[in-house]
Amino acid sequence: MKVGKDSPALARGSQRRSAARILFAAAAVFCTTLTAATAQPAAPAAQPPTATGASAAGVGANLNITPRRVTFSRNDRSATVTVFNQGTTPTTVDIALVDRLMLPNGQIMPVAEADAKPELKAELDRVKSAKAMILMTPRRAVLAPGKSQTIRLRLAAEADPAIEYRTHLTVTTVPPRDVGLTAEQAASGSGNQLRFIINSAFGLSIPLIVRAGAADVRAGIENARLDYADISPDGVAPPRRTPVIDFDLVRQGASSLYGNVEIQGAKGGDPLGVVRGVGVYTEIDRRSIQVPLSRAPNPGEPLEVTFTDDDTSPGKVLARTAVGS
């Protein structure tokens, strides 16, 4: 049978080829997507990590990692980290050391990605990598549902006591080999339908810090003020107008900061706002912080902002300031 350019058979074949091209393009995008849940400080509007570790969830997998950070010193040269699969299916994970950069807004990105941004050169020049100093095993693990994997770390090189080094232990899920429909299967649907299945990779990351010398942990709070922002109460519900405290957390010592922020009202009782696991790494001198409040302060009610250490001296108040409403 002769098929002309306007033939229905040719049209269907063209539709299928177009659908296949769309599928391959979509697959290329999704296969390169990684959703990372870092255990370093998240944006204040996000849910904080658990008291013992951090977690990330995806379809069929739910990982938890503990502790949230590891610090090596001259006397503490080995450590273990535990990854637990709280999901319902077996999960394969890759385990690697990845250097990451913190920006003044708290965002954390891989150094390899930041290298392509000339405007970040000043911060990149201040990153001191610990990647080559730490030995790690294993590099890959298969976690059955309800089972855990212990990752062993050892500091295998001497460090300059005047420098704080850092890298990040990153655990990334490996998508299954069977990623669903083939291009032909996806394009074989009725009409103009296109069917495909997305398998996303996601991961967890915690900082590994090397301090051979004495820690110099000092902090300050500057530019604290009351403001309002549109914030979702749980990350799912629509944003609503929310009172917030904005301020700059300033690193005044040579070491990085890691601790908790609390906003206290004049009446005492429970804090009006809390953000745990807030850090300022050594490549930046200050970080902008925003803390949502559970209620708007009364007119003229003074508020107190406190930053408490959760690193070298847990519970020690490192910075405190008052904010008028």
FENFEN-V952678 format. One record per residue. RES is the residue in three letters. D_CENTER is the distance of its C-alpha to the mean C-alpha in whole Angstrom. Layout:
# FENFEN-V952678
res:d_center
RES:D_CENTER
RES:D_CENTER
This chain:
# FENFEN-V952678
res:d_center
MET:60
LYS:59
VAL:56
GLY:56
LYS:53
ASP:53
SER:53
PRO:51
ALA:50
LEU:49
ALA:47
ARG:45
GLY:45
SER:43
GLN:41
ARG:40
ARG:39
SER:37
ALA:35
ALA:34
ARG:33
ILE:31
LEU:29
PHE:29
ALA:27
ALA:25
ALA:24
ALA:23
VAL:21
PHE:19
CYS:19
THR:17
THR:14
LEU:11
THR:9
ALA:5
ALA:4
THR:2
ALA:6
GLN:6
PRO:7
ALA:6
ALA:9
PRO:12
ALA:13
ALA:11
GLN:12
PRO:11
PRO:10
THR:14
ALA:16
THR:16
GLY:13
ALA:9
SER:10
ALA:10
ALA:13
GLY:15
VAL:18
GLY:20
ALA:17
ASN:15
LEU:14
ASN:13
ILE:12
THR:14
PRO:14
ARG:11
ARG:12
VAL:16
THR:18
PHE:21
SER:25
ARG:28
ASN:29
ASP:26
ARG:25
SER:24
ALA:21
THR:20
VAL:17
THR:17
VAL:16
PHE:17
ASN:18
GLN:19
GLY:20
THR:23
THR:23
PRO:23
THR:20
THR:20
VAL:17
ASP:17
ILE:16
ALA:15
LEU:15
VAL:13
ASP:13
ARG:11
LEU:12
MET:11
LEU:13
PRO:15
ASN:13
GLY:10
GLN:8
ILE:7
MET:9
PRO:11
VAL:14
ALA:16
GLU:15
ALA:16
ASP:19
ALA:20
LYS:20
PRO:23
GLU:22
LEU:19
LYS:22
ALA:22
GLU:19
LEU:19
ASP:22
ARG:21
VAL:18
LYS:20
SER:18
ALA:19
LYS:19
ALA:22
MET:23
ILE:21
LEU:23
MET:21
THR:22
PRO:22
ARG:20
ARG:20
ALA:21
VAL:22
LEU:21
ALA:24
PRO:23
GLY:23
LYS:23
SER:21
GLN:21
THR:21
ILE:19
ARG:22
LEU:21
ARG:24
LEU:24
ALA:27
ALA:27
GLU:29
ALA:27
ASP:28
PRO:28
ALA:28
ILE:24
GLU:21
TYR:19
ARG:16
THR:14
HIS:11
LEU:12
THR:10
VAL:12
THR:12
THR:15
VAL:18
PRO:20
PRO:23
ARG:26
ASP:28
VAL:26
GLY:28
LEU:31
THR:33
ALA:33
GLU:37
GLN:36
ALA:34
ALA:37
SER:39
GLY:39
SER:41
GLY:42
ASN:39
GLN:36
LEU:33
ARG:31
PHE:28
ILE:26
ILE:22
ASN:20
SER:16
ALA:14
PHE:10
GLY:9
LEU:7
SER:6
ILE:8
PRO:10
LEU:14
ILE:16
VAL:20
ARG:23
ALA:26
GLY:28
ALA:28
ALA:25
ASP:25
VAL:23
ARG:24
ALA:23
GLY:24
ILE:24
GLU:25
ASN:26
ALA:25
ARG:26
LEU:27
ASP:26
TYR:25
ALA:22
ASP:22
ILE:19
SER:19
PRO:19
ASP:17
GLY:15
VAL:18
ALA:21
PRO:23
PRO:22
ARG:24
ARG:25
THR:24
PRO:25
VAL:22
ILE:22
ASP:21
PHE:21
ASP:20
LEU:19
VAL:21
ARG:21
GLN:24
GLY:24
ALA:24
SER:21
SER:17
LEU:17
TYR:15
GLY:16
ASN:17
VAL:18
GLU:21
ILE:24
GLN:27
GLY:30
ALA:34
LYS:35
GLY:32
GLY:31
ASP:28
PRO:25
LEU:25
GLY:21
VAL:18
VAL:15
ARG:14
GLY:12
VAL:12
GLY:12
VAL:14
TYR:14
THR:18
GLU:17
ILE:17
ASP:20
ARG:19
ARG:16
SER:17
ILE:16
GLN:17
VAL:18
PRO:19
LEU:23
SER:24
ARG:28
ALA:29
PRO:31
ASN:35
PRO:37
GLY:37
GLU:35
PRO:33
LEU:29
GLU:28
VAL:25
THR:24
PHE:21
THR:21
ASP:20
ASP:18
ASP:19
THR:22
SER:24
PRO:22
GLY:24
LYS:26
VAL:25
LEU:24
ALA:25
ARG:27
THR:28
ALA:30
VAL:30
GLY:32
SER:32
